[in-house]
């Protein structure tokens, strides 16, 4: 199944979690709320925690926070970079539905958020590491462009996060995504 960035309607939701601001990037077309009125829970099949490095949850279910949508720009994203990051993260669903790196299966109705990709060393397959590297790159792309960061510096920053990245690989990935 080919996943195109244009299929996503990106939204950033924020809340306070354990006394700290917590922001997630989600697709506003791909989530569900509890059947109660008003709904008492929300489930995102894929949610990207905007942290360094990011954490991708497959799925994220929450019933204890109040969420507020904020503009993409306030989170340092453009519509295009957010769509591209979401499309990349959704490519990981196939890996997530097979198994977590530690062998646990994924339950899409789980009550507890289950981060699959916290760090590249936890990724099960090379393509998962590449996907996670790309999600982290696309989430930073707009900020890098605004600051005039070179491709070499971008690759170095990603490598420092744990993603072995070459300038050539990053350039090729960005060109493939039209960034």
C-alpha positions in Angstrom: 0.0 0.0 0.0 1.5 3.3 -1.1 0.9 6.2 1.4 1.1 9.7 0.0 1.6 12.8 2.3 -1.3 14.6 0.7 -3.7 12.0 2.2 -3.0 13.4 5.7 -4.7 16.3 7.5 -2.0 17.1 10.1 -2.9 18.6 13.5 -0.8 19.2 16.6 -2.5 18.6 19.9 -1.0 19.6 23.2 -1.7 18.9 26.9 0.1 18.9 30.2 1.5 15.5 31.1 3.3 15.0 34.5 3.6 18.8 34.8 5.3 19.3 31.4 3.8 20.4 28.0 3.3 17.4 25.7 2.6 17.8 22.0 1.7 15.2 19.5 1.4 15.3 15.7 -1.6 13.3 14.5 -3.9 13.0 11.4 -7.2 14.7 12.2 -8.9 12.3 9.8 -7.6 9.2 11.4 -8.6 8.9 15.1 -11.7 7.9 17.1 -13.3 9.1 20.3 -15.1 7.0 22.9 -18.8 6.3 22.4 -19.9 8.2 25.5 -21.3 11.7 25.3 -19.1 13.6 25.9 -16.4 11.2 24.8 -14.2 10.0 27.6 -11.2 8.7 25.5 -9.5 9.2 22.2 -7.4 6.7 20.2 -4.9 7.7 17.5 -3.6 4.7 15.6 -0.4 6.7 15.0 0.7 9.6 17.1 4.1 11.3 17.0 5.3 12.8 20.2 7.2 15.9 19.3 10.3 15.3 21.3 14.0 14.9 20.5 14.2 12.3 19.2 10.5 11.9 18.5 8.5 8.9 19.9 6.0 7.2 17.6 3.1 5.6 19.4 1.2 2.7 17.7 -1.5 3.4 19.0 -2.0 6.2 21.5 -5.1 5.9 23.6 -5.8 8.5 26.3 -8.6 9.0 28.7 -7.0 11.3 31.3 -5.9 14.5 29.5 -7.6 17.6 28.1 -6.2 18.2 24.6 -6.0 21.5 22.8 -5.3 21.9 19.0 -2.6 24.4 18.2 -1.4 25.7 14.8 1.3 23.7 13.1 3.4 26.8 12.9 3.5 27.1 16.6 5.0 23.6 16.8 7.6 24.6 14.1 6.0 22.7 11.3 4.6 23.5 7.9 1.6 21.5 6.5 4.0 19.8 4.0 6.6 18.7 6.6 3.9 17.5 9.0 2.2 15.5 6.2 5.5 14.1 5.1 6.4 13.0 8.7 2.9 11.5 9.2 3.1 9.5 6.0 6.6 8.2 7.0 5.3 7.2 10.4 2.3 5.4 9.0 4.7 3.3 6.9 5.8 1.8 10.2 2.3 0.4 11.0 3.2 -2.8 9.1 6.2 -3.4 11.4 4.1 -2.4 14.5 1.3 -4.8 13.7 3.8 -7.7 13.4 5.6 -7.2 16.6 7.4 -4.8 18.8 11.2 -5.2 18.9 10.9 -7.0 22.3 8.4 -9.4 20.8 5.1 -8.0 22.2 2.2 -7.8 19.7 0.3 -4.6 19.1 -3.2 -4.3 20.4 -4.9 -1.4 18.7 -7.4 -1.1 21.6 -4.7 -1.1 24.3 -5.4 1.2 27.2 -1.7 2.0 27.7 0.2 4.0 25.1 2.9 1.8 23.6 5.8 3.6 22.0 7.4 1.5 19.3 10.3 3.6 18.2 11.9 5.4 21.1 15.4 5.1 19.9 17.0 3.7 16.7 18.8 0.9 18.7 15.3 -0.5 19.6 14.2 -0.7 15.9 13.7 -4.2 14.7 14.7 -3.7 11.0 16.9 -1.4 9.0 13.9 0.1 7.2 12.4 1.0 10.6 15.6 2.9 11.5 15.4 4.7 8.2 11.7 5.5 8.7 12.5 6.9 12.2 15.4 8.9 10.9 13.2 10.4 8.2 10.4 11.3 10.6 12.9 13.1 12.8 14.3 14.9 9.8 10.9 16.0 8.4 9.9 17.3 11.8 13.0 19.6 11.9 13.1 20.4 8.2 11.2 23.8 8.4 13.3 25.0 11.3 16.5 24.0 9.5 15.4 25.8 6.4 14.5 29.0 8.4 18.0 28.9 10.0 19.8 28.1 6.8 21.3 24.9 8.2 23.4 23.0 5.7 22.6 19.4 4.7 25.9 18.4 6.2 24.9 19.9 9.6 21.4 18.3 9.3 23.0 14.9 8.8 25.4 15.5 11.7 22.5 16.4 14.0 20.6 13.3 13.1 23.7 11.2 13.6 24.1 12.7 17.0 20.6 11.6 17.9 21.6 8.0 17.0 20.6 7.9 13.4 23.6 7.1 11.2 23.1 9.5 8.4 25.1 10.6 5.4 24.6 13.8 3.5 23.9 11.8 0.3 21.2 9.6 2.0 19.5 12.6 3.5 19.5 14.6 0.3 18.1 11.6 -1.6 15.3 11.1 0.9 14.4 14.8 0.9 14.3 14.9 -2.9 12.0 11.8 -3.0 9.6 13.7 -0.6 9.8 17.0 -2.5 11.4 18.9 0.4 
